[in-house]
Amino acid sequence: MAWPAVILCTASLCLSLWVALHQTTPQGFLARYGLAFLGIAMTVGVTASLLAPTSRLKRWLVVSMWVCLAISWVGLYLRTH
């Protein structure tokens, strides 16, 4: 049941990268790629949920998910202001 979620998150990541590269004006790095970091956070979060609870990789993936979410929030804030 987890594969559809992984496929949807990967598709969302590809769409956000396409939007960041071809549909936005070149501003600052965070303003341009904020949406792409949201796709990365979603993909990493779903991948982390597939791993065993005691896995070391899962801890690193969860930390990277929160970092990507924070970068995404900053980027989206910069984009709107």
Phi, psi and omega in degrees: 000346183277338183297321176300323178294319178296318180295317179295319179293322177293321176296320177297320177297315179297319178295317180292326175294320178297316178296318182295322184276323190246346186244357181246155177279149181289104174247212176291163183301312182291323179293326182279320186255015179300317179293325178294323177293331174295317176297322178295317180297319179295316181295317179294321179296318178292320178297320179295326181289343179278343183273163178295148182298335182265006183289136176293323180297325180298319179299316179294323179293321178294319177297316180293329176297314180293324177295316179295323177296319178296317177298320179296316179297318178296316180297318179291326175297314180296327181292324184274348181244000000 
